[in-house]
């Protein structure tokens, strides 16, 4: 199916039926966002970065956090929601942090609305989008919004030789306070502490997620984040991601970040399905990775 053309009108209904609708609206002078409404949830996303900004299932509070000072500008990543770190995670050569997927403009593909929810397909493709990563590729993002939220990336290598990538679905989860967060499934996992620059740390209990914290956990199973302040749990299942990244900048680092509002660091915890080591994709082959999120009241 050909991509849907998105214009920059102030308000434009893209698709609507008896179950819900998808409406385009202005996000800033340069960007628009898609507003999804359905009997089961509401959500927001933007083609800038193929970026999910919001998902709120009916009967629950907002799941994702977005900074009040997030910047909606060309070439700038949005602080919050679910940035896609790809085709590299962290710094790479002289090309900056976390790749170009989160700052590129994606195309809008198919949209389907039915009684179960809304499916949105986004497409990013190109060749030599970075001089440090000179390959031809296409990546389809399949988003399914319902009482659960699922996000799948299907990456195809269209080059004449193999390429490698690392990645993260950099989810910013809205919380009552990082001090109230426990993730007991991480207690048994070995980890690297990026702040202390120590690798291969022995498992240790995660009593809270107060920053600064920046750890890579070697664990590929489902995680559940318990929030005793809001009395809710967020379960995250993943596939084809070998690590979890746990991050919160803490007050001092956040104070030096222009796109985090004052005390914003007390409103989120990032728990990211990640491949911090390189994954090889042979030429003309595909690889997929995904996450699925569900919210429970405690």
TIBAMI-13478 format. One record per residue (C-alpha): residue number from 1; residue in three letters; x, y, z. Coordinates in pm, 1 decimal, m for minus. Layout:
REM TIBAMI-13478
NUM;ALA;X;Y;Z
...
REM end
This chain:
REM TIBAMI-13478
1;UNK;0.0;0.0;0.0
2;UNK;128.2;346.9;m87.7
3;UNK;215.3;579.0;204.2
4;UNK;m58.4;814.9;315.5
5;UNK;15.6;1179.9;240.1
6;UNK;13.4;1389.1;557.1
7;UNK;m38.8;1763.4;518.1
8;UNK;18.8;2039.6;769.4
9;UNK;m332.0;2171.2;814.1
10;UNK;m432.3;2275.2;1163.8
11;UNK;m676.8;1984.6;1192.1
12;UNK;m732.1;1699.1;950.1
13;UNK;m918.1;1370.2;997.1
14;UNK;m720.1;1093.6;826.2
15;UNK;m951.8;804.0;902.7
16;UNK;m1265.5;756.3;1111.6
17;UNK;m1521.2;483.7;1173.9
18;UNK;m1755.1;374.8;1452.1
19;UNK;m1465.0;247.3;1666.3
20;UNK;m1233.0;546.4;1658.6
21;UNK;m1043.6;799.8;1453.0
22;UNK;m698.3;928.2;1365.6
23;UNK;m663.8;1304.2;1335.6
24;UNK;m364.3;1511.2;1232.6
25;UNK;m296.6;1825.2;1434.6
26;UNK;m22.0;2085.7;1464.2
27;UNK;247.4;1998.9;1716.2
28;UNK;474.4;2295.2;1641.3
29;UNK;543.4;2531.4;1351.7
30;UNK;732.0;2254.4;1171.8
31;UNK;573.8;1931.9;1297.1
32;UNK;234.8;1770.9;1313.2
33;UNK;115.0;1489.1;1534.9
34;UNK;m142.4;1215.3;1497.8
35;UNK;m409.7;1197.6;1764.8
36;UNK;m563.6;852.4;1806.6
37;UNK;m894.3;810.9;1985.8
38;UNK;m1072.6;481.7;2042.5
39;UNK;m1319.8;327.9;2283.9
40;UNK;m1028.2;150.4;2454.3
41;UNK;m756.0;418.7;2470.7
42;UNK;m616.0;749.4;2349.3
43;UNK;m267.3;796.8;2201.7
44;UNK;m39.1;1041.5;2020.7
45;UNK;252.7;1000.0;1783.1
46;UNK;453.1;1205.2;1536.2
47;UNK;629.2;1118.5;1211.1
48;UNK;935.6;1304.1;1338.8
49;UNK;1139.2;1013.5;1467.8
50;UNK;849.4;771.7;1416.4
51;UNK;792.9;869.5;1775.0
52;UNK;517.2;748.3;2008.2
53;UNK;439.2;1031.2;2250.2
54;UNK;144.6;903.2;2450.3
55;UNK;m68.6;598.8;2525.3
56;UNK;m342.7;599.8;2786.1
57;UNK;m564.4;291.5;2811.0
58;UNK;m917.4;354.2;2933.8
59;UNK;m934.3;354.5;3313.5
60;UNK;m560.0;418.4;3354.1
61;UNK;m332.5;719.7;3381.7
62;UNK;m89.5;812.2;3104.3
63;UNK;181.4;548.8;3057.4
64;UNK;455.0;755.4;2889.6
65;UNK;623.8;1078.1;3000.7
66;UNK;714.1;1370.7;2773.1
67;UNK;908.9;1670.9;2895.2
68;UNK;730.2;2005.8;2903.6
69;UNK;1048.6;2145.5;2746.5
70;UNK;1078.0;1884.6;2471.3
71;UNK;1211.3;2038.7;2148.7
72;UNK;1018.8;1983.8;1826.3
73;UNK;1283.6;2091.6;1577.5
74;UNK;1447.4;1941.9;1268.7
75;UNK;1741.7;1724.0;1359.2
76;UNK;1654.1;1717.2;1729.7
77;UNK;1533.7;1417.7;1927.9
78;UNK;1216.6;1452.3;2134.1
79;UNK;1267.7;1411.8;2508.4
80;UNK;1016.3;1153.5;2626.4
81;UNK;772.8;900.9;2486.0
82;UNK;951.8;618.6;2300.5
83;UNK;1253.4;742.0;2099.2
84;UNK;1400.6;477.8;1867.9
85;UNK;1777.4;447.3;1908.2
86;UNK;1896.5;301.0;1575.0
87;UNK;2118.2;205.9;1393.9
88;UNK;2344.5;254.5;1692.9
89;UNK;2296.1;289.7;2066.6
90;UNK;2508.5;541.1;2254.2
91;UNK;2799.0;718.8;2082.5
92;UNK;2932.9;592.7;1749.9
93;UNK;3243.4;724.9;1579.3
94;UNK;3187.9;1100.2;1526.9
95;UNK;2817.4;1066.6;1448.8
96;UNK;2668.0;1151.3;1787.9
97;UNK;2444.7;949.5;2017.1
98;UNK;2175.9;694.5;1934.1
99;UNK;2161.5;705.8;1554.6
100;UNK;1938.5;887.0;1307.8
101;UNK;1604.2;702.1;1332.2
102;UNK;1484.7;922.0;1621.6
103;UNK;1553.6;1244.4;1425.9
104;UNK;1441.6;1133.6;1078.2
105;UNK;1100.9;1193.7;922.4
106;UNK;913.5;867.4;875.7
107;UNK;643.9;797.6;618.7
108;UNK;294.1;706.4;724.4
109;UNK;182.7;375.7;579.7
110;UNK;m131.1;178.2;651.8
111;UNK;m382.5;266.2;925.6
112;UNK;m647.5;21.6;1040.0
113;UNK;m916.1;84.7;1300.7
114;UNK;m1131.9;m196.6;1433.3
115;UNK;m1302.1;m303.2;1755.1
116;UNK;m972.0;m431.4;1901.0
117;UNK;m774.7;m109.0;1852.4
118;UNK;m576.3;93.5;1597.6
119;UNK;m280.1;m32.7;1398.8
120;UNK;m41.4;221.0;1245.1
121;UNK;248.0;137.6;1013.5
122;UNK;540.0;376.9;972.8
123;UNK;826.3;345.2;724.5
124;UNK;1185.2;472.4;726.1
125;UNK;1410.8;393.5;432.5
126;UNK;1718.3;531.4;266.0
127;UNK;2083.2;486.4;181.0
128;UNK;2391.8;644.7;338.5
129;UNK;2182.4;852.1;578.0
130;UNK;2500.0;885.3;781.4
131;UNK;2855.8;889.5;650.9
132;UNK;2941.1;669.5;948.9
133;UNK;2677.2;410.7;852.4
134;UNK;2666.6;402.7;468.9
135;UNK;2411.3;130.1;402.2
136;UNK;2080.2;90.9;220.2
137;UNK;1788.8;m24.0;431.2
138;UNK;1417.9;m12.8;494.5
139;UNK;1257.4;m26.5;837.4
140;UNK;889.4;m75.2;903.3
141;UNK;747.5;11.6;1244.1
142;UNK;418.6;m158.5;1329.5
143;UNK;234.0;1.3;1619.5
144;UNK;m73.7;m158.8;1774.0
145;UNK;m263.2;51.1;2025.2
146;UNK;m530.5;m116.0;2237.8
147;UNK;m565.0;m214.6;2605.1
148;UNK;m203.6;m318.1;2546.5
149;UNK;56.4;m140.5;2334.0
150;UNK;290.8;m323.7;2098.7
151;UNK;575.6;m187.5;1888.2
152;UNK;760.7;m390.6;1627.8
153;UNK;1055.9;m290.6;1410.2
154;UNK;1121.1;m492.6;1094.0
155;UNK;1464.2;m405.8;952.6
156;UNK;1568.2;m515.7;603.6
157;UNK;1922.5;m490.6;470.0
158;UNK;1904.4;m378.7;106.1
159;UNK;2280.4;m335.1;73.7
160;UNK;2511.9;m563.8;m117.0
161;UNK;2696.9;m655.7;200.7
162;UNK;2614.6;m730.4;561.4
163;UNK;2554.2;m447.3;805.6
164;UNK;2542.0;m422.4;1184.1
165;UNK;2321.9;m224.3;1418.3
166;UNK;2262.7;m172.6;1788.8
167;UNK;1937.6;m36.6;1923.2
168;UNK;1700.9;55.4;2203.2
169;UNK;1332.8;130.3;2240.4
170;UNK;1404.3;416.7;2478.7
171;UNK;1074.1;412.5;2671.7
172;UNK;1017.1;694.1;2921.8
173;UNK;761.7;561.8;3171.0
174;UNK;558.7;810.5;3371.7
175;UNK;592.4;735.4;3745.3
176;UNK;485.5;884.1;4077.6
177;UNK;854.1;920.7;4168.5
178;UNK;1162.3;710.6;4085.9
179;UNK;1201.7;648.4;4460.6
180;UNK;872.6;456.0;4451.6
181;UNK;977.0;218.8;4170.7
182;UNK;1082.8;m141.2;4216.7
183;UNK;1179.3;m380.5;3935.8
184;UNK;1234.8;m712.4;4115.0
185;UNK;1299.6;m906.1;3792.5
186;UNK;1627.9;m713.9;3757.5
187;UNK;1755.2;m833.4;4095.3
188;UNK;1897.8;m1155.0;3951.9
189;UNK;2069.5;m998.5;3648.4
190;UNK;2434.4;m908.3;3605.1
191;UNK;2488.5;m554.0;3480.2
192;UNK;2730.4;m287.1;3363.8
193;UNK;2727.4;39.4;3558.4
194;UNK;2794.9;311.9;3302.9
195;UNK;2823.2;590.0;3561.3
196;UNK;3084.1;407.6;3769.7
197;UNK;3235.6;262.3;3450.2
198;UNK;3230.0;m88.9;3594.6
199;UNK;3144.6;m388.1;3378.7
200;UNK;3023.7;m730.0;3488.7
201;UNK;2870.0;m625.7;3819.7
202;UNK;2715.7;m905.6;4025.0
203;UNK;2334.8;m905.9;4066.4
204;UNK;2203.5;m660.5;4325.2
205;UNK;1857.6;m569.0;4448.3
206;UNK;1693.0;m272.4;4275.6
207;UNK;1524.9;m97.7;4568.4
208;UNK;1440.3;220.1;4376.0
209;UNK;1525.3;400.0;4053.6
210;UNK;1636.8;735.5;4187.2
211;UNK;1899.6;890.1;3961.6
212;UNK;2164.2;922.4;3859.3
213;UNK;2132.6;567.1;3736.6
214;UNK;2255.4;428.0;3402.8
215;UNK;2288.0;50.6;3393.0
216;UNK;2281.1;m217.3;3124.6
217;UNK;2127.0;m542.6;3250.1
218;UNK;2198.5;m870.9;3073.5
219;UNK;1851.8;m1021.2;3088.2
220;UNK;1616.5;m1100.8;2802.6
221;UNK;1294.4;m1189.3;2987.4
222;UNK;983.8;m987.7;3073.1
223;UNK;1014.5;m701.8;3323.6
224;UNK;749.5;m558.3;3556.0
225;UNK;787.4;m211.5;3702.8
226;UNK;596.4;m165.3;4031.0
227;UNK;493.4;187.8;4132.4
228;UNK;385.8;190.8;4498.4
229;UNK;296.4;561.7;4477.4
230;UNK;40.1;523.1;4199.6
231;UNK;m35.5;161.2;4289.7
232;UNK;15.5;31.6;3940.2
233;UNK;242.1;m208.7;3756.6
234;UNK;377.2;m181.3;3402.5
235;UNK;473.7;m507.4;3235.3
236;UNK;712.3;m498.0;2938.3
237;UNK;768.5;m803.0;2720.3
238;UNK;1033.9;m794.1;2450.5
239;UNK;1170.8;m1004.5;2168.0
240;UNK;1515.9;m1009.3;2006.0
241;UNK;1664.3;m765.5;2255.9
242;UNK;1942.5;m904.2;2472.3
243;UNK;1961.9;m629.4;2736.1
244;UNK;1757.5;m391.2;2944.1
245;UNK;1879.5;m35.7;3000.4
246;UNK;1769.7;139.3;3320.5
247;UNK;1819.2;516.5;3321.7
248;UNK;1731.1;828.2;3515.4
249;UNK;1961.3;1132.4;3507.2
250;UNK;1906.9;1250.7;3863.5
251;UNK;1876.6;1614.0;3965.7
252;UNK;2229.2;1738.1;3884.6
253;UNK;2256.0;1592.3;3534.2
254;UNK;1896.5;1688.2;3451.8
255;UNK;1968.5;2048.5;3553.3
256;UNK;2219.6;2066.4;3268.5
257;UNK;1978.0;1929.0;3009.9
258;UNK;1785.4;2206.4;2833.0
259;UNK;1495.4;1982.8;2733.8
260;UNK;1401.9;1850.4;3079.9
261;UNK;1175.3;2080.6;3278.2
262;UNK;1246.9;2156.2;3643.6
263;UNK;1200.0;1846.4;3860.4
264;UNK;1112.7;1648.0;3549.5
265;UNK;1364.4;1383.2;3653.8
266;UNK;1125.3;1296.6;3939.1
267;UNK;848.7;1206.6;3691.9
268;UNK;996.2;924.2;3481.4
269;UNK;1205.4;611.2;3469.2
270;UNK;1346.4;474.3;3143.2
271;UNK;1341.8;96.8;3106.2
272;UNK;1456.4;13.8;2755.3
273;UNK;1447.7;m305.0;2549.9
274;UNK;1795.0;m284.6;2399.9
275;UNK;2071.7;m444.8;2198.7
276;UNK;2377.5;m260.7;2320.4
277;UNK;2605.0;m496.5;2126.0
278;UNK;2611.4;m516.0;1747.2
279;UNK;2359.3;m732.2;1561.3
280;UNK;2454.8;m849.8;1211.0
281;UNK;2197.2;m847.2;930.2
282;UNK;2313.6;m1031.3;617.2
283;UNK;2251.3;m856.0;287.7
284;UNK;1896.2;m898.6;156.6
285;UNK;1774.0;m1039.6;488.3
286;UNK;1542.3;m908.1;761.8
287;UNK;1542.0;m900.9;1139.1
288;UNK;1259.8;m798.8;1373.5
289;UNK;1252.0;m677.1;1732.6
290;UNK;957.5;m571.4;1944.2
291;UNK;809.2;m481.8;2278.8
292;UNK;460.5;m517.4;2427.6
293;UNK;343.0;m315.1;2725.6
294;UNK;49.1;m371.0;2959.3
295;UNK;m65.1;m174.4;3265.1
296;UNK;m222.5;m319.4;3579.3
297;UNK;m378.7;m160.3;3886.2
298;UNK;m245.6;m286.2;4216.8
REM end
